[in-house]
Amino acid sequence: MSTEEKPFVHPYIPNSAPEVREEMLKTIGVGSDVDLYREVPDDLRLHRKLDIPAPFVSEFDLRKHIEGLLAKNKNCNDYVNFLGAGCWQHFVPAVCDEINGRGEFVTAYAGHAYTDHGKYQATFEAQSMIGELIGMDAISFPTYDWSTAAGSSLLMAARIAGRKEVLVPRNLNPDKKMQMNNFCRAAVDIVPVEFDPKTGLMDLNDLKSKISAKTACVYFENPSYLGVIEANGAEISRIAHENGAQSVVGVDTISLGVLAPPSDYGADIVCGELQPLGMHMQYGGGLSGFVASRDEVEYLEQSPSFLVAITKTQCEGEWGYGWAQWENTSYVQRDQAKDFTGTTTALWVLTAGVYLALMGPQGMREVGETIISKAQYAMGKLAGVKGVTMPLAGTPFKEFVVNFDGAGKTVKEINKALLGKGIFGGKDLSKEYPQFGQSALYCVTEVISKDDIDKLAESLQEVVK
């Protein structure tokens, strides 16, 4: 019997049979697969097989192994979740998953379906509903997330204004701010504007002292990263416009059933996150950013992504849907394009459309009112826990800052104790915002029940004793 190792044919990988591999290598003129890497210096090669377990050849064994790995996760189905900070746990109606899983819509590559069975009309209808929600006419094709959309919005505003300086508040998510800096630093200068440590609102005096004839736009979020509703939105937009700058507003879309759309308080460009509208939290996925503006030439020409438009056809009474201004994208302009048009999240804009169609204006209002009322109840309950305070006086939507300095424990210690009680505590802000001491950002959405909030308050009472 031969002592040579028997070639392994992987049941899930095409062309892994030895004879097929040999034929492929012969066709391209190389002797072995090692020759494919001859440009890699010898001292960088491993020169041995990887020390990994043998592959699973049984589908049952593979599934059992994966389920065992997944069982180690602590997830939001088993734990009560008070984490948010950019990816939130909202209710996802079953119809959202049903529709976005259909063959004519489901993702093929780059977040975009390759079939043409109604995808453009579906996208147009979804973007129309998003436009109605935020008060804007033209909605770009979706991009990775809010951070990417915000970066594109700053660049878009800078091109329109012909200026290179943008003002952003310090009360941003630090991760988002870092992404915006990386995205924009070659083209614009980002200048921070202070916020009021008592209310969480933008400091208007600091804004007035920093805005100038060099300012392309003022960017702010509503609600802010710290959860506060920006009550001075109209005033911020007025200050921007008086100085010839654009007003750019970032929004959490699910808040707009109860909050005024950004267009009502002077926004010229709107960006934000669609994830709350029918999308599951997926280990950093399930996010979808958008950029929107008025239907005016100076804005449409600077749009950073694809636009889906509607037009009449040769058939009387019929309408057609398709790309608009394709020639302005990086697919045509390449490195000369105004902005980069890359991987999209097209499937999620369809999901958002399904969610909005299902909810309607009344449903969006009801979910918004539910979230606000539950957040207020949670703040009241936590304020009754000894050593726990709410440092910001501003009105929250669904997130709020909780301080534990009076409890004499760190957020890390408190979150570890809460985890033992089946609760995900708030996001630790002690490093991001040291001026707030030992504070955490707590999130309450419509899926959190009164019992969940009571359990949190009771658990915190025990933890801080």
C-alpha positions in Angstrom: 0.0 0.0 0.0 1.3 3.5 -0.9 2.4 5.7 2.0 1.8 8.8 -0.1 -0.9 11.2 1.3 -4.2 10.7 -0.5 -5.3 13.8 -2.4 -8.2 15.6 -0.7 -11.2 16.5 -2.8 -13.2 19.2 -1.0 -17.0 18.5 -1.2 -17.8 22.3 -1.2 -15.0 23.7 -3.4 -15.2 23.3 -7.2 -12.2 22.2 -9.1 -10.4 20.7 -6.1 -10.0 17.3 -7.7 -6.3 16.7 -8.5 -6.8 16.0 -12.1 -8.8 19.2 -12.6 -6.2 21.2 -10.7 -3.4 19.8 -12.9 -5.3 20.5 -16.1 -5.8 24.1 -15.0 -2.2 24.6 -14.1 -1.1 23.1 -17.3 -3.4 25.4 -19.3 -1.8 28.5 -17.7 1.7 27.1 -18.1 2.9 26.5 -14.6 4.1 23.3 -12.9 2.4 23.7 -9.5 0.3 26.0 -7.5 3.4 27.1 -5.6 4.7 28.7 -8.9 1.7 31.1 -8.8 3.4 32.8 -5.8 7.0 33.0 -7.2 7.0 36.8 -6.9 6.7 36.4 -3.1 10.2 36.4 -1.5 11.3 33.0 -0.2 11.9 34.3 3.3 8.2 35.3 3.5 6.9 31.9 2.7 5.8 29.4 5.4 7.3 26.3 3.8 4.9 24.0 5.6 1.2 23.2 5.8 -1.0 25.4 7.9 -1.6 24.0 11.4 -5.4 23.8 11.1 -7.9 21.0 11.8 -8.9 18.6 9.0 -11.8 19.9 6.9 -15.3 18.7 7.5 -16.6 16.4 4.7 -20.0 15.8 6.3 -22.5 18.6 6.1 -24.0 17.5 9.4 -20.7 17.6 11.2 -19.9 21.0 9.7 -23.3 22.4 10.8 -22.9 20.9 14.3 -19.5 22.5 14.6 -20.7 26.0 13.5 -23.7 25.8 15.8 -21.4 25.0 18.7 -19.3 28.1 17.9 -22.4 30.3 17.6 -23.7 29.0 20.9 -20.8 30.7 22.7 -22.2 34.1 21.6 -24.2 36.2 24.1 -26.9 37.7 21.9 -29.8 40.0 22.2 -32.4 37.2 22.0 -31.1 35.8 25.3 -30.0 39.1 27.0 -31.8 42.4 27.6 -30.0 44.9 25.4 -29.4 48.6 26.3 -26.6 49.1 23.8 -27.0 51.4 20.8 -24.5 54.0 19.7 -25.0 53.6 16.0 -26.4 50.1 15.5 -29.7 49.7 17.4 -32.1 46.9 18.2 -35.4 47.6 16.7 -38.3 45.3 15.7 -38.0 43.8 12.3 -41.4 42.8 10.7 -41.3 39.4 9.1 -42.4 40.9 5.7 -39.1 42.8 5.5 -37.1 39.6 5.5 -39.6 38.0 3.1 -39.4 40.7 0.5 -35.6 41.3 0.6 -35.1 37.6 0.2 -36.9 37.4 -3.1 -34.9 36.4 -6.2 -35.4 39.7 -8.0 -34.0 41.7 -5.1 -31.5 39.5 -3.1 -27.9 40.7 -3.3 -25.7 39.2 -6.0 -22.6 41.4 -5.7 -21.7 44.9 -4.3 -25.1 45.1 -2.5 -26.9 45.2 -5.8 -29.3 42.7 -7.4 -28.3 41.6 -10.9 -31.8 40.9 -12.1 -33.9 43.6 -13.7 -37.3 42.4 -12.6 -38.6 45.6 -11.0 -35.6 46.5 -8.9 -35.3 50.1 -10.3 -39.0 50.8 -9.6 -38.7 49.2 -6.2 -35.7 51.4 -5.4 -37.4 54.5 -6.7 -40.5 53.9 -4.6 -38.3 53.2 -1.5 -36.3 56.3 -2.0 -39.5 58.3 -2.5 -40.7 57.2 0.9 -37.4 58.1 2.5 -37.5 61.5 0.8 -41.0 62.1 2.2 -39.7 61.1 5.7 -36.7 63.5 5.7 -38.3 66.2 3.6 -35.9 66.0 0.6 -36.5 65.3 -3.1 -33.3 63.5 -4.4 -32.0 60.5 -2.5 -28.8 58.9 -3.4 -28.2 55.1 -3.8 -27.3 53.8 -0.4 -23.7 53.4 0.8 -22.0 51.5 3.5 -23.3 53.4 6.6 -24.0 56.8 8.1 -20.3 57.5 8.6 -19.6 57.1 4.9 -22.7 59.1 4.0 -21.6 61.9 6.3 -18.1 62.0 4.7 -19.7 62.2 1.3 -22.0 64.9 2.4 -19.1 67.1 3.7 -17.3 66.7 0.4 -20.5 67.5 -1.6 -21.1 70.6 0.5 -17.5 71.7 0.0 -17.8 71.3 -3.8 -21.1 73.3 -3.9 -19.7 76.1 -1.7 -16.3 76.2 -3.3 -14.7 76.2 0.2 -12.5 73.8 2.1 -13.5 74.2 5.8 -16.3 72.3 7.5 -17.5 72.6 11.0 -18.6 69.6 13.0 -19.7 69.2 16.7 -17.5 67.5 19.2 -20.4 65.4 20.4 -19.9 63.0 17.5 -19.3 59.3 17.8 -15.5 59.1 17.8 -15.5 56.2 15.4 -17.6 58.2 13.0 -15.5 61.3 13.4 -12.4 59.2 12.6 -14.0 57.8 9.5 -15.0 61.2 8.3 -11.5 62.5 8.9 -10.0 59.7 6.8 -12.6 60.1 4.1 -12.3 63.9 3.8 -8.8 64.9 4.9 -7.4 65.2 1.4 -10.0 67.7 0.3 -11.3 69.6 3.4 -10.3 70.7 6.8 -12.6 69.6 9.7 -12.9 72.1 12.6 -14.6 70.9 15.8 -17.3 73.0 17.5 -17.9 72.7 21.2 -21.1 71.5 22.8 -22.7 72.6 26.1 -21.7 70.0 28.7 -25.0 70.7 30.6 -27.4 70.2 27.8 -25.5 68.3 25.1 -26.6 70.9 22.5 -24.1 72.6 20.1 -22.5 75.7 21.6 -23.9 78.5 19.4 -21.4 81.0 20.7 -18.5 78.8 19.7 -20.1 78.1 16.4 -20.4 81.9 15.7 -16.8 82.4 16.7 -15.5 79.7 14.3 -17.7 80.1 11.2 -16.2 82.3 8.5 -16.0 83.0 4.8 -13.9 79.9 4.5 -16.6 77.6 5.9 -18.3 75.3 3.4 -20.8 73.8 5.8 -21.9 73.2 9.3 -22.7 69.6 10.1 -24.7 68.4 13.1 -26.8 65.4 14.1 -30.4 65.2 15.3 -30.6 63.4 17.7 -26.9 63.6 18.6 -24.6 60.7 19.4 -25.3 61.5 23.1 -29.0 61.1 22.4 -30.0 64.7 22.8 -32.5 66.2 20.3 -30.8 69.3 18.8 -33.4 72.0 19.6 -31.3 74.7 18.0 -31.4 73.2 14.5 -33.1 76.1 12.9 -30.6 78.6 14.5 -27.6 76.5 13.4 -28.9 76.5 9.8 -29.5 80.2 10.0 -26.0 80.9 11.1 -24.6 78.7 8.4 -26.7 80.4 5.7 -25.8 83.9 6.8 -22.2 83.0 6.3 -22.7 81.5 2.8 -22.3 77.9 4.1 -24.4 74.8 3.7 -26.4 73.2 6.5 -25.8 69.4 6.6 -27.8 67.3 9.0 -27.4 63.7 10.0 -30.4 61.8 11.2 -31.6 58.6 12.8 -34.4 57.9 10.4 -36.7 56.2 12.9 -37.0 59.5 14.9 -38.7 61.3 12.1 -42.1 60.0 12.9 -42.1 62.4 15.8 -39.4 64.9 15.0 -39.6 67.5 12.3 -37.8 66.6 9.0 -34.4 68.4 8.6 -35.8 70.4 5.7 -38.1 72.1 8.1 -35.2 73.7 10.0 -33.1 74.7 7.0 -31.0 71.6 6.0 -29.5 71.8 2.5 -28.1 68.2 2.6 -29.3 65.4 4.7 -27.5 62.1 5.5 -28.2 59.3 8.0 -28.7 55.7 8.8 -31.4 53.4 7.4 -30.6 50.5 9.8 -33.6 51.1 12.2 -36.0 50.7 9.3 -36.4 46.9 9.2 -32.8 45.7 9.4 -31.4 43.2 11.9 -28.2 43.9 13.8 -25.6 41.7 12.1 -22.2 41.9 13.7 -21.5 45.3 12.2 -23.5 44.6 9.0 -27.1 45.6 8.2 -26.1 49.2 8.0 -27.0 51.6 5.2 -26.2 55.3 4.8 -27.8 57.7 2.4 -27.3 61.3 1.1 -30.2 63.5 0.1 -30.8 67.0 -1.2 -33.3 69.2 -2.9 -34.0 68.5 -6.6 -31.9 71.3 -7.8 -29.1 71.2 -10.5 -26.3 72.5 -8.3 -27.0 69.6 -5.8 -27.8 66.9 -8.3 -24.6 67.5 -10.2 -22.6 67.0 -7.0 -24.4 63.9 -5.8 -21.8 61.4 -4.6 -23.6 58.3 -5.8 -26.1 56.8 -8.3 -29.5 58.3 -8.6 -32.6 56.3 -9.7 -35.1 58.4 -11.7 -38.5 58.0 -13.4 -39.4 59.0 -16.9 -42.1 58.5 -19.5 -41.7 55.7 -22.1 -42.8 55.3 -25.7 -45.9 53.5 -24.4 -48.6 55.9 -23.4 -49.3 55.7 -19.7 -46.3 53.7 -18.8 -43.3 54.8 -16.8 -39.7 53.7 -16.9 -37.1 53.7 -14.1 -33.3 53.7 -14.3 -30.0 55.4 -13.5 -29.7 59.2 -13.7 -26.4 61.0 -14.1 -24.5 57.8 -14.6 -21.9 59.7 -16.5 -21.0 61.7 -13.4 -20.0 58.6 -11.3 -16.6 57.1 -10.8 -17.7 54.2 -13.1 -17.4 56.6 -16.0 -15.2 59.4 -14.7 -12.9 57.0 -12.8 -10.2 59.0 -10.9 -11.7 62.3 -12.3 -15.0 61.7 -10.6 -16.2 64.2 -8.0 -16.7 61.4 -5.5 -16.1 57.7 -5.2 -19.1 55.5 -6.2 -18.4 52.0 -4.9 -20.0 49.2 -3.1 -23.6 50.0 -2.3 -26.2 48.5 0.1 -29.0 48.4 -2.4 -30.8 45.5 -0.7 -31.2 47.5 2.5 -32.9 50.5 0.8 -35.5 48.1 -0.5 -35.9 46.7 3.0 -36.3 50.3 4.4 -39.0 50.9 1.7 -40.9 47.8 2.8 -40.7 48.9 6.4 -42.0 52.4 5.6 -44.8 51.1 3.4 -45.8 48.8 6.1 -45.7 51.4 8.9 -47.1 54.4 7.1 -47.1 57.9 8.7 -49.2 56.8 11.6 -47.1 53.8 12.4 -43.9 55.8 12.3 -45.4 58.3 14.7 -46.5 55.5 17.0 -43.1 53.8 17.1 -41.4 57.2 17.7 -43.8 58.1 20.6 -43.3 54.7 22.1 -39.5 55.0 22.0 -39.6 58.5 23.6 -42.0 57.5 26.3 -40.0 54.4 27.2 -36.7 56.4 27.3 -38.3 58.9 29.6 -39.5 56.1 31.9 -36.1 54.5 31.9 -34.4 57.8 32.9 -36.9 58.2 35.7 -36.3 54.7 37.0 -32.5 54.9 36.8 -32.5 58.4 38.5 -34.0 56.6 41.5 -31.0 54.4 41.9 -28.5 55.6 44.5 -25.4 57.1 43.0 -26.8 57.2 39.5 -27.4 60.6 37.7 -28.3 61.9 34.3 -25.7 64.6 33.5 -27.4 66.1 30.4 -30.5 68.3 30.7 -31.3 68.1 27.0 -34.3 66.1 25.7 -33.4 62.6 24.6 -35.0 60.5 21.9 -33.9 56.9 22.6 -30.4 57.3 24.0 -29.2 59.1 27.1 -26.0 59.4 29.2 -26.0 57.8 32.7 -23.3 58.7 35.2 -22.1 56.3 37.9 -19.6 58.5 39.8 -21.8 58.6 42.8 -21.8 54.8 42.9 -18.0 54.6 43.3 -17.7 52.0 40.5 -16.5 52.1 36.9 -18.7 51.5 33.9 -16.6 48.4 33.1 -17.3 47.0 36.6 -21.0 47.7 36.3 -21.4 46.3 32.9 -19.6 43.1 33.9 -22.0 42.7 36.8 -25.0 43.4 34.6 -23.8 40.8 32.2 -24.0 38.2 35.0 -27.7 39.2 35.3 -28.5 38.8 31.6 -28.2 42.4 30.7 -26.1 44.3 28.2 -25.3 47.6 29.9 -24.7 50.9 28.1 -21.7 51.8 26.0 -18.8 53.0 28.1 -18.1 56.7 27.5 -15.3 57.2 30.1 -12.6 57.2 27.5 -14.5 58.9 24.7 -15.8 61.7 26.9 -13.7 61.8 30.1 -15.4 65.1 31.1 -18.5 63.0 32.0 -16.5 60.8 34.4 -17.7 57.2 34.7 -20.7 57.5 32.3 -22.3 55.2 29.8 -24.7 55.7 26.8 -27.9 53.8 27.3 -30.4 53.0 24.6 -34.1 52.2 24.9 -36.1 51.3 21.8 -39.6 49.9 21.2 -38.5 46.3 21.8 -37.5 47.1 25.4 -40.5 46.5 27.8 -41.4 48.1 31.1 -40.3 44.9 32.8 -36.9 45.1 31.1 -36.4 48.6 32.4 -37.5 47.6 35.9 -35.1 44.7 35.8 -32.3 47.1 34.8 -33.1 49.5 37.6 -33.3 46.6 40.2 -30.1 45.1 38.9 -28.2 48.4 39.1 -29.5 48.9 42.6 -27.9 45.6 43.6 -24.7 46.3 41.7 -24.0 49.7 43.2 -24.6 48.7 46.9 
